[in-house]
Amino acid sequence: MEGTIKSYDRMKGFGYIIDPNGNDVFMHITGVISGTPKAIEVGDKVQFVKAKGLHGFQAAKIELAR
């Protein structure tokens, strides 16, 4: 699924992705599998999979589309 980084806190290692339906999806630095997590910026395009986490759905297998 495609999405756009809505927010990302480098110090805490998490943020939110906007999915194609306009929903916020939680993301954590451990879900990034390609690209440099410290280089993530608001507005970046990403590919990801929604996965069941401890507190609902979150992004997994996040790939930066740079």
Contact map, one row per residue, 1 for C-alpha under 8 A:
111000000000000000110000000000000000000000000011100000000000000000
111100000000000000110000000000000000000000001111000000000000000000
111110000000000011110000000000000000000000001111000000000000000000
011111000000000011100000000000000000000001111100000000000000000000
001111110000001111000000000000000000000011111100000000000000000000
000111110000001111000001000000000000000001100000000000000000000000
000011111000001110000000000000000000000011000000000000000000000000
000011111100111100000000000000000000000111000000000000000000000000
000000111111111000000000000000000000000000000000000000000000000000
000000011111110000000000000000000000010000000000000000000000000000
000000001111100000000000000000000000000000000000000000000000000000
000000001111110000000000000000000000000000000000000000000000000000
000000011111111000000000000110000000000000000000000000000000000000
000000011101111100000000011110000000000000000000000000000000000000
000011111000111110000000011100000000000000000000000000000000000000
000011110000011111000001111000000000000000000000000000000000000000
001111100000001111100001111000000000000000000000000000000010000000
001111000000000111111111100000000000000000000000000000000000000000
111100000000000011111111100000000000000000000000000000000000000000
111000000000000001111110000000000000000000000000000000000000000000
000000000000000001111110000000000000000000000000000000000000000000
000000000000000001111111000000000000000000000000000000000000000000
000000000000000001111111100000000000000000000000000000000000000000
000001000000000111100111110000000000000000000000000000000000000000
000000000000000111100011111000000000000000000000010000001110000000
000000000000011110000001111100000000000000000000000000001110000000
000000000000011110000000111110100000000000000000000000000111000000
000000000000111000000000011111110000000000000000000000000010000000
000000000000110000000000001111110000100000000000000000000000000000
000000000000000000000000000111111000000000000000000000000000000000
000000000000000000000000001111111000000000000000000000000011110000
000000000000000000000000000111111110100000000000000000000001111000
000000000000000000000000000001111110000000000000000000000000111000
000000000000000000000000000000011111000000000000000000000000011100
000000000000000000000000000000011111101000000000000000000000001100
000000000000000000000000000000000111111100000000000000000000000000
000000000000000000000000000010010011111100000000000000000000000000
000000000100000000000000000000000001111100000000000000000000000000
000000000000000000000000000000000011111110000000000000000000000000
000000010000000000000000000000000001111111010000000000000000000100
000010110000000000000000000000000000001111110000000000000000000000
000111110000000000000000000000000000000111110000000000000000000000
000111000000000000000000000000000000000011111000000000000000000000
000110000000000000000000000000000000000111111100000000000000000111
011110000000000000000000000000000000000000111110000000000000000111
011110000000000000000000000000000000000000011111000000000000011110
111000000000000000000000000000000000000000001111100000000000111110
111000000000000000000000000000000000000000000111110000000011111000
100000000000000000000000000000000000000000000011111000000011110000
000000000000000000000000100000000000000000000001111100001111000000
000000000000000000000000000000000000000000000000111110001111000000
000000000000000000000000000000000000000000000000011111111100000000
000000000000000000000000000000000000000000000000001111111100000000
000000000000000000000000000000000000000000000000000111110000000000
000000000000000000000000000000000000000000000000000111111000000000
000000000000000000000000000000000000000000000000000111111100000000
000000000000000000000000110000000000000000000000011110111110000000
000000000000000000000000111000000000000000000000011110011111000000
000000000000000010000000111100100000000000000001111000001111110000
000000000000000000000000001000110000000000000001111000000111110000
000000000000000000000000000000111000000000000011100000000011111000
000000000000000000000000000000111100000000000111100000000011111100
000000000000000000000000000000011110000000000111000000000000111110
000000000000000000000000000000000110000100011110000000000000011111
000000000000000000000000000000000000000000011110000000000000001111
000000000000000000000000000000000000000000011000000000000000000111
